[in-house]
Amino acid sequence: MKTILILLLVIISNLTIAQELARFVSEGKYGYINRQGDVVIQDTFTKAMDFSDDLAGVLIKDKWGYINRKGELVIEAKFSKVKDFNSGIAIVNKDDKWQYIDKKGNLKTDFPTTDKLYDFSEGRAIIKTGDLVGMINESGKTVVQPTYQEIKPLSNGYAKAKKGESWGYINGAGAVVIDLDYRDLGTIVNNVTWGLKDEKYGIIANNKFTVIDGITKMWDFNAQGIAYAQSNDKIGFINTKGEWIIEAKYDKARAFENGIAPVYIDKKWGYIDLKGNWIVEPKYKDAEIFSEEGLAPVKEKYWGFINTKGELVIPTEYAITAGFGLFSNSSKGYNKGLVRVKSKKGYTFLDKEGKPLGGKWYRNLELFN
């Protein structure tokens, strides 16, 4: 019984530490709230950063350090500048020198010399020698020799890499997974992406390029294998076989989510289903994709939210802005039951009924992470 109790306490403790937090500003000071709207870390910091890798940079007096999700200072405030942690490593500036540190604040003095320090992503960081770049791992070992003109940060196990004027993809070990033959490439989703080669757009699957005639621009595939593409200045939707599932007849479009996509025609946004039928007739100034909660942001003069039946369930009286952090498409809408909005009252998170989280508004507010 005692063992079970100890295990429960450990689990509860870990859940508390790992809970998502959102950074807020009230009366000019920074603090953090949880998804219940409770202030978990008091607004006592002059400046603060979002949590990344379970640590957040905070400014104390005139120096930066790092706190954990309990608000405890775990790395002394002694740096003039700091960046986010990723893969257990962060870049900091002390005495006008940029250096890597680990999550205990120890300097990574055994890392190879590089002309510039790059942030880690998925256990890899760019290393630069002269005009060429490679990659190191979180132990400082060179896993990709500096032989490329450019390498993008690793994402979902893949990194875009450039040699000469051509792009391809490599993995975290440096193996080429898509030949460096392309003028441009999309994001790999479920082992499929698009490419531009010899002025032709096409689909790349298993490192094989299949041209799709008549396409003048492509966007990334979603998890269901649907992408929007341009032909004759109009937008339609294709599958991973390169087949048009909805003809190109719209002026603009965004991704399908929950089987519904926003499209723009005759200077208005509406929503269609996977057969091209109208779910919501074009009538909005702007429209974003649906979230998993089945709600989507739509704009008249201001933003509100509709359900998958096209019913306006939260009135159009809010702003959705980048604030002091950038939104991705998905984060413009609901995420885990909450969405960040702005009004004359300030910033808040709305629940699915349109009620402010904890009934509170803030001078500024960031996304949960």
WOVENDA-V681402 format. One record per helix or strand. SS is the DSSP state (@ for helix, = for strand). FROM is the first residue (numbers start at 0). TO is the last residue. If there is no record, write none. Layout:
{{SS | FROM | TO} {SS | FROM | TO}}
//
This chain:
{{@ | 1 | 17} {= | 21 | 25} {= | 28 | 32} {= | 38 | 44} {= | 46 | 47} {= | 51 | 51} {= | 54 | 59} {= | 62 | 66} {= | 72 | 78} {= | 80 | 81} {= | 85 | 85} {= | 88 | 93} {= | 96 | 101} {= | 106 | 106} {= | 120 | 120} {= | 123 | 128} {= | 131 | 136} {= | 141 | 147} {= | 149 | 150} {= | 154 | 154} {= | 157 | 162} {= | 165 | 170} {= | 175 | 181} {= | 183 | 184} {= | 188 | 188} {= | 191 | 196} {= | 199 | 204} {= | 207 | 210} {= | 216 | 217} {= | 225 | 230} {= | 233 | 238} {= | 243 | 249} {= | 251 | 252} {= | 256 | 256} {= | 259 | 264} {= | 267 | 272} {= | 277 | 283} {= | 285 | 289} {= | 294 | 298} {= | 302 | 306} {= | 311 | 318} {@ | 329 | 331} {= | 334 | 334} {= | 337 | 342} {= | 345 | 349} {= | 355 | 355} {@ | 356 | 358} {= | 361 | 361} {= | 363 | 364}}
//
